[in-house]
């Protein structure tokens, strides 16, 4: 069985472009594919991508898509067996070898994408929508796989770190990570915040973040790992 991981992203509209509304985009895409099945395929020269609409979505339910990385006619694989037999894989003109991933886009700005070896990255979805429908969307990973490992390798020698956090509704304004890293007077007026903690660019190079702050940074990385 193919091992997959579920990666969460934050999606958003692109500045200067019309707002990205998942249900509207999925509706337009489904209609275009219904009128011409080839509309589902984008051949950019370097890669061939296809998208299918599974569920348009409604209200609080997600818009569900299937995202395919296809191999074009000039990039078809061969089949091989242990007896040394090698031959092209036989396919009809309308068929492609494909790697598939699944994307769920919630209206609240959250997106889930299943990740595995060789599957198309979610950036190919944004490229497809831009070129096929002139619809613009950006995806930012909420957690990067190697964040915690990279931090641990620098334990005791962190000079600066950039942190972005969102306080969930009802979460206490003091104590824990928020109480340590976010000034108390921000309160509910700033439920989302991005900032950089650091010792300064021009200070002594042997000065590092104190142990308590570093511990809270590691705690944030660990929380991200649990929600991955």
N, C-alpha and C positions, 0 to 999 in steps of 0.2 A: 504494500500500500504506500502511495506517495505521502511523505511526511509534509504537512503543511502547518504554517503558523498564521494566526489571525492578527493582522497589524491594523491599528486604529490611526486614522488621520483626522485632521481638522480641515474641512474644505471651506472655501470662501470665494466671493466674486473678485474679479480683477479690476483694479482701479481704472477708471476711465472707460469701462465697458459696461454693457447692460447687466443687471443683476442676474446671477445664475440661480434659476429655480428648477430643481431636479425634476419635478413632475412635468413641468412644461417641456423641458428638454427631452425627457423620455417619451412623452406623447408625440412630439415632432419626429423623433428618431424612429419610433415604431411605425408611424404613418409613412415615412419615407421608405422604410424597408418593405412595408406592405406593398407599396406601389412599384418598387424595384428592388429585388433581393440583393443586387450587387451594391446597393448603397451601404450595406453593412460592412463593406470591405474598403480599407484604405491602404493603397500601395504607395508608400512614400519614396520608393527607390531603394532605401536602405533596409526597410522593414515592411512587413505586411501585417496589418492589424484588422481585426473584425470585432464588432460589438453587437450583442443581442439584448433586447429588452425582455426581462423575465416578468417584472412587476413594475408598473408605472409608479405605484405608491399613492397614498391618499392620507391626508391629515397627519397623524403621527407615525404612520407606517412607512418603512423605507422604500426608496426606489432601488430595485434590484436589477443588476446588469451582469451579463457574462462577457468577459474580455478575453480575446483570443490572440495569440501570437501564431501567425501562419507562416508556412514556408511556401514561397512562390515556385513557379514551374522550373526556374533555374536553380533552385536550392532544395530540391527534393532529396531525402535521405535514401540510403540503400539498405537492403536487408542482408544479413550474414548469418551463417551457421558455423558450428565448430568443425564441420567437414571442409571448410574453406570455400563454400559456395557464396558468391556475391552477386546480387542482381538488384536492379531498381525496384522500388515499391510501385506496384501497379495501382494507379488512381485515375478516376475519370477527370475530365477537364475542370469540372465544378468542385472537385474534392481537394482538400489540403491536409497535410500533416499539421497538427495543431497542439499547442499547449494552452490550457484554459485556466483562468482564475475568475473569481466571483467578487463583485463589488456591491456593497449595500450603502446607500447614501440617505441619511436621515435629514429631515428638514431643519433640525436644530444645529446643523453645521458639523456633525460627526459622520465619519465614513469608515467602513470596515472593508478590508481587502485581504483575501487569503494569499499567502506568500509561500512559494516553494521553488525549488530549483527549476530554472528554465521558463517559469511562467512570466507573462508580460507584466512589467511594472506599471503602477497606476499612472505614471506620467504619460504612458501611451494612450490612456483614456482621454486625458486633457488635450493631447495633440489631435486625437481623432475628432473630438467634439468641436475643437477650434476650426479644423480644416473642412469638416463635413457640414457643420451647422452654424459656423461662425458664433459658437457659444464658448465663452471663456470662463474657466474655473481653475483654481489653484488648490493643491493638496499639500499639507504640511504634516509630516509624521509626528504623532504625539509622543512617541518613544523610539529611540534608536537603539538597535540591538547591542552595540558595543559601548554605549555611554558609561555604564557602571564599570565595565572592565577598564576602560581608559582612565576613569577617575581613580580607581584603586591603584593603578600603576603609578599615580602621582601623589598618593597619600602622604601627607606631611609636607608637601611642597606645592600646594595650590596657591597661586598668586591672584588668580581672578577666575570667576565663573559667571556666565550669563544664565539667568533663571527666568522662566516664564511659567506662571501658575494661574489657575482659575479657582476661586473659592466657590464651592457648591452651595446651593441654597440651604440655609440652616446651619452651616458650619460655624463653629465658634470663632470669634475674632481674636482670641488669645490662646496661648499654649501651643505646643507642638511646633511643626515646621512654620506655620503661618505666624505664630506668636514670636518666633525667634527672628525670622528673616524679613517680615513685613512690618513697617512702623504701625503701632497700635492706632494712631489717629486716622489711618486710611479707612478702617472699618468697612462698612458695606458700600461706601462711596466708590471704592475701587475694587470690585470683586475679581477683576482680571488685571494682571500686572506683569510687566517684563522689566528686568533691571539687571545691572552688572555689579557684582561685588568684586572689589579688587584692591590691591595695595598701591596702585598708581603706576603709571608708566615710567616716571622719572625717579622713583624712590630707590632705596638700596635693594639690590637684587636678592639679598638673603632674607627678606621679609616675606612671610607667608600668612595666609588666613589662619585665624586662631582655631584651636581644636573644636570648640563648640560649634562654630559656623561650618567648619568642614564636615562635622558629624551630621548636621542638618542637610547639607548638600547631598551626602551619601544617602540619607534617608529618603530624599526626594527621588533619587535615581532608583532606589529599591522599590518605592511605590509605583513608579512607572513600569518597572519590570513585572510587578504583580498584575497590572492591568493590561499587559501586552496580549 
